[in-house]
Amino acid sequence: RNASDLQTLAVPEKYREIGTFWRYYSGQARAPIPTIFVGGNHEASGYLQELFYGGWVAPNIYYLGAAGVVRFGGLRIGGLSGIYKSHDFAKGRYEMPPYDKGTLRSVYHVRNVEVYRMKCLGTRAGSEATATSDGGGGGAVEADESGGDQGQPWRPLDIMLSHDWPRGIEQHGDTASLLRKKKFFRQEVQDNTLGSPANEDVLHAIKPRWWFSAHLHVKFQATV
């Protein structure tokens, strides 16, 4: 949005430049289609922390928060922001601006409480219940009087978004092709440390129809 936001961006100084987002934030430009996103590890954390439970960052651009769910266009879309670091996973949320060197990075590390909230979406209360959210990704449930689609597997989400890949996902696609593109992944693949164990847990708990991730800068498709 402005120069102050650059101070909450965890990137080398040479990359701290005002881009084009300020035009969308100010209303001078508008996203041509509704855009839903999650945070990664190179965001203006100060701004996103203001919208911890999600919200509009600009007209037609919606942030899902640290962990959130929305319904849009007949789809239920969930998201988990940030990246996994084991040393911060069990901690509470204590970061606030002005960030120091440590909190500038720990602020975007995923916490177990957010993972728990997303996993609660996979808890079904009875045969005629479907998980719903309070907008922040909580695990409430509501009765589904229609009883759902008969004969179809019940899924709490149509689409899940994350920055980290779920750990082990490379085993469900063309691993050899992935390693040809990213040779330095080989050791992590062998050690089963490529991706986030937290996202792996969420994947198996809620089983969304589609899961989209970024972070590793390579196109890869898998079917689980």
SULGIBEL-V332504 format. One record per backbone hydrogen bond with DSSP energy under -0.5 kcal/mol. NH is the residue of the N-H (numbers start at 0). CO is the residue of the C=O. If there is no record, write none. Layout:
NH_CO + NH_CO
This chain:
4_1 + 5_1 + 6_2 + 6_3 + 7_4 + 8_5 + 9_7 + 9_42 + 10_8 + 14_11 + 15_12 + 16_14 + 22_19 + 23_19 + 23_20 + 24_20 + 25_21 + 26_22 + 27_22 + 28_22 + 30_58 + 34_59 + 36_61 + 44_7 + 44_42 + 46_43 + 47_43 + 48_44 + 49_45 + 49_46 + 50_46 + 50_47 + 51_48 + 53_50 + 54_62 + 56_54 + 56_60 + 57_60 + 58_23 + 60_57 + 61_34 + 62_54 + 63_36 + 65_51 + 67_78 + 69_76 + 71_74 + 74_71 + 76_69 + 76_74 + 77_158 + 78_67 + 79_160 + 80_65 + 81_38 + 82_107 + 87_84 + 88_84 + 89_85 + 90_87 + 93_91 + 103_99 + 104_101 + 105_101 + 106_102 + 107_104 + 108_105 + 109_82 + 111_88 + 113_110 + 114_110 + 115_111 + 116_112 + 117_113 + 118_114 + 119_115 + 120_117 + 121_118 + 122_119 + 123_121 + 124_122 + 125_123 + 128_125 + 129_141 + 131_139 + 141_129 + 143_127 + 144_142 + 146_143 + 149_147 + 151_148 + 155_205 + 157_75 + 158_75 + 159_209 + 160_77 + 161_211 + 162_79 + 162_81 + 163_81 + 166_195 + 167_193 + 168_165 + 170_167 + 171_168 + 172_169 + 173_220 + 174_172 + 177_173 + 178_174 + 179_175 + 180_176 + 181_177 + 184_181 + 185_182 + 188_184 + 189_185 + 190_186 + 191_187 + 191_188 + 192_187 + 193_187 + 194_192 + 195_164 + 196_194 + 199_195 + 200_196 + 201_197 + 202_198 + 203_199 + 204_200 + 205_201 + 206_201 + 206_202 + 208_156 + 209_157 + 211_159 + 213_161 + 213_162 + 215_213 + 222_171
